[in-house]
Amino acid sequence: QELGYKVYIAGGMVRDLLLGVQSFDIDLVVEGNGMTFGSELARRFDARARLHPKFKTANVIFQDGRQVDVATARLEFYQYPAALPQVETSSLHQDLYRRDFTINAMAVSLNQENFGDIVDYFNGRGDLEYGLVRVLHNLSFVEDPTRLLRGVRLEKRYDFIFETQTFSLVKDAVQNKMLERASMERVWEELKHILNEPRPGKALGRLEEIGLWDYLFPGVLYGQVRDVVDEIPRFLRLIHSWSLVEEPEQWLVYLLALLHRSGPETAVAICQRYHLSRRWSSKVEAGVAGWQEAVEVLRLGEKVRMSQLADKVLPLPNEIYPVIL
């Protein structure tokens, strides 16, 4: 109010609030200067602000590690399909229209005079009620093909379905190989989000069903690992109860579950495809190369010495333990 700005919570947090789902993903949209607002917010709360002038955004990092993302209400346009967007200052309506799905295109006012008012230009609440994932316009997957992966993640997280016309656009985008136009870094970012879902198996199976699997994981047969993937949540809970010094990275657990039956060469190729760091690639290679010997030793039960078991299991990354179990 002091700055003369209108400020809104927007996107996924609004969706989750309406669904009654806990959310810590706080995105603020400012009709004004988002970087100025972010800097002032950081100053008032003794936090730290990272400014991104190119995108007119700021990240405010509080002392307890929590983060709030602040964006200037903006319009994005794409010079060619799958390009990174160019950004212009705009209104809340245009900011929401640039988003991926109607259920992510709602906002809640934080200004005192209309605090809590829901802004819903595109009937996102109706689609939430009926469990539909719907794009805002017909070129959505052309502009940003990674929305295909995001849509599948939302569909399976909430047990929703793609709206009929949207699913037709999904099939067109898959047939026209639109995802191949996106950078591997952006594809991996969305895949990693899927692998960090509470039950990634649903979304991974859907990727195979709509025809994206062979592009995302060439050389990997999902049918061979589906049973293992579905059991991982149970074994992750078990391992968590062990109170290990280093908790396994969930996304890496699932990546190993997907790759463990494909062999070292395929595993290395997937790591290179998505430009994984040497640290993560080494864990993948070690896990894929060593899990079978560990299983064989474990099957011997009391016939094997503890030192033999330790020789096979301890050199492996923690993330392969759920697969071995």
URJOHU-V101128 format. One record per residue. RES is the residue in one letter. SS is DSSP state (H for helix, E for strand, L for the rest). PSI is psi in degrees with one decimal (NA if undefined). Layout:
RES_SS_PSI + RES_SS_PSI
//
This chain:
Q_L_-41.4 + E_L_-35.8 + L_L_-12.2 + G_L_25.9 + Y_L_154.3 + K_E_131.2 + V_E_139.7 + Y_E_145.7 + I_E_136.6 + A_E_160.5 + G_L_-137.6 + G_H_-32.7 + M_H_-36.6 + V_H_-45.0 + R_H_-48.6 + D_H_-35.3 + L_H_-44.0 + L_H_-27.7 + L_H_-7.7 + G_L_26.3 + V_L_134.7 + Q_L_137.4 + S_L_138.7 + F_L_11.7 + D_L_86.5 + I_E_113.2 + D_E_122.6 + L_E_139.1 + V_E_132.0 + V_E_124.0 + E_E_90.1 + G_L_-141.4 + N_L_106.4 + G_H_-35.0 + M_H_-39.3 + T_H_-44.5 + F_H_-45.3 + G_H_-41.3 + S_H_-41.4 + E_H_-39.1 + L_H_-44.5 + A_H_-41.3 + R_H_-42.8 + R_H_-32.1 + F_L_16.3 + D_L_42.6 + A_L_-174.6 + R_E_136.3 + A_E_129.2 + R_E_121.8 + L_E_143.5 + H_E_83.6 + P_L_-34.9 + K_L_-38.5 + F_L_1.7 + K_L_40.7 + T_E_168.0 + A_E_147.3 + N_E_124.4 + V_E_116.2 + I_E_117.4 + F_L_165.6 + Q_L_-26.1 + D_L_5.5 + G_L_-13.9 + R_L_155.8 + Q_E_142.4 + V_E_129.5 + D_E_131.3 + V_E_128.7 + A_E_141.2 + T_E_135.6 + A_L_123.1 + R_E_156.7 + L_E_133.3 + E_E_137.3 + F_E_152.1 + Y_L_124.9 + Q_L_-25.8 + Y_L_162.9 + P_L_135.4 + A_L_9.0 + A_L_159.1 + L_L_142.3 + P_L_147.8 + Q_E_145.7 + V_E_135.6 + E_E_146.3 + T_E_140.8 + S_L_-162.3 + S_L_170.1 + L_H_-41.6 + H_H_-48.2 + Q_H_-32.9 + D_H_-45.5 + L_H_-32.7 + Y_H_-22.8 + R_L_-6.7 + R_L_177.6 + D_L_-50.6 + F_E_154.7 + T_H_-36.1 + I_H_-13.0 + N_H_8.9 + A_L_38.5 + M_L_160.3 + A_E_158.5 + V_E_127.7 + S_E_139.5 + L_L_-3.0 + N_L_148.7 + Q_H_-39.3 + E_H_-23.7 + N_H_39.1 + F_L_130.5 + G_L_-7.0 + D_L_134.5 + I_E_130.2 + V_E_117.6 + D_L_82.8 + Y_L_-23.0 + F_L_21.0 + N_L_40.6 + G_H_-34.3 + R_H_-37.1 + G_H_-42.2 + D_H_-33.5 + L_H_-43.3 + E_H_-38.1 + Y_H_1.5 + G_L_46.0 + L_E_138.3 + V_E_112.7 + R_L_131.1 + V_E_162.4 + L_L_-22.6 + H_L_165.3 + N_L_-16.1 + L_L_12.2 + S_H_-48.0 + F_H_-17.2 + V_H_-45.5 + E_H_-44.0 + D_L_92.6 + P_L_-21.2 + T_L_-11.4 + R_H_-21.2 + L_H_-45.7 + L_H_-39.1 + R_H_-39.4 + G_H_-42.4 + V_H_-40.9 + R_H_-44.5 + L_H_-41.4 + E_H_-45.1 + K_H_-26.4 + R_H_-40.9 + Y_L_5.8 + D_L_42.7 + F_L_-179.6 + I_E_154.8 + F_E_134.8 + E_L_150.7 + T_H_-51.8 + Q_H_-37.4 + T_H_-41.2 + F_H_-33.0 + S_H_-40.0 + L_H_-34.5 + V_H_-48.8 + K_H_-38.6 + D_H_-43.6 + A_H_-38.9 + V_H_-45.7 + Q_H_-37.0 + N_L_6.2 + K_L_42.1 + M_H_-34.0 + L_H_-25.9 + E_H_-15.5 + R_H_-13.6 + A_L_152.4 + S_L_150.6 + M_H_-29.6 + E_H_-42.4 + R_H_-36.3 + V_H_-44.6 + W_H_-37.8 + E_H_-43.2 + E_H_-38.3 + L_H_-40.3 + K_H_-38.7 + H_H_-41.7 + I_H_-44.5 + L_H_-17.0 + N_L_2.8 + E_L_156.5 + P_L_-38.2 + R_L_81.9 + P_H_-22.3 + G_H_-36.6 + K_H_-46.6 + A_H_-38.4 + L_H_-40.8 + G_H_-36.5 + R_H_-36.1 + L_H_-38.2 + E_H_-40.8 + E_H_-39.4 + I_L_-1.6 + G_L_18.5 + L_L_-12.5 + W_H_-48.8 + D_H_-29.4 + Y_H_-40.6 + L_H_-38.5 + F_L_67.7 + P_L_134.4 + G_L_-3.3 + V_L_127.8 + L_L_111.8 + Y_H_-32.6 + G_H_-27.2 + Q_H_-21.0 + V_H_-1.8 + R_H_-43.5 + D_H_-40.1 + V_H_-45.7 + V_H_-41.3 + D_H_-24.2 + E_H_-13.0 + I_H_-43.6 + P_H_-41.0 + R_H_-43.3 + F_H_-28.5 + L_H_-40.3 + R_H_-40.2 + L_H_-46.6 + I_H_-35.9 + H_H_-35.5 + S_H_-17.0 + W_L_-15.3 + S_L_53.4 + L_L_152.5 + V_L_-41.5 + E_L_109.5 + E_L_140.3 + P_L_145.0 + E_L_119.5 + Q_H_-46.3 + W_H_-35.4 + L_H_-35.2 + V_H_-48.6 + Y_H_-35.2 + L_H_-42.9 + L_H_-38.6 + A_H_-37.4 + L_H_-32.9 + L_H_-11.9 + H_L_-24.2 + R_L_5.9 + S_L_-13.8 + G_L_157.9 + P_H_-39.5 + E_H_-45.3 + T_H_-41.1 + A_H_-45.5 + V_H_-41.8 + A_H_-39.4 + I_H_-43.1 + C_H_-43.3 + Q_H_-38.1 + R_H_-41.1 + Y_L_12.6 + H_L_42.7 + L_L_147.4 + S_L_164.6 + R_H_-36.5 + R_H_-50.8 + W_H_-38.7 + S_H_-40.0 + S_H_-39.8 + K_H_-42.4 + V_H_-47.5 + E_H_-44.3 + A_H_-42.0 + G_H_-45.3 + V_H_-37.1 + A_H_-28.0 + G_H_-5.3 + W_H_-36.3 + Q_H_-43.0 + E_H_-37.6 + A_H_-41.2 + V_H_-42.6 + E_H_-39.7 + V_H_-40.9 + L_H_-34.8 + R_H_-20.1 + L_L_-17.9 + G_H_-125.7 + E_H_-11.1 + K_H_-13.7 + V_L_142.7 + R_L_151.3 + M_H_-34.9 + S_H_-37.3 + Q_H_-42.2 + L_H_-43.7 + A_H_-38.3 + D_H_-32.8 + K_H_-33.2 + V_H_-43.9 + L_L_-33.5 + P_L_-12.1 + L_L_151.7 + P_L_149.1 + N_H_-30.3 + E_H_-14.3 + I_H_-12.3 + Y_H_-44.5 + P_H_-31.2 + V_H_-41.0 + I_H_-39.5 + L_L_NA
//
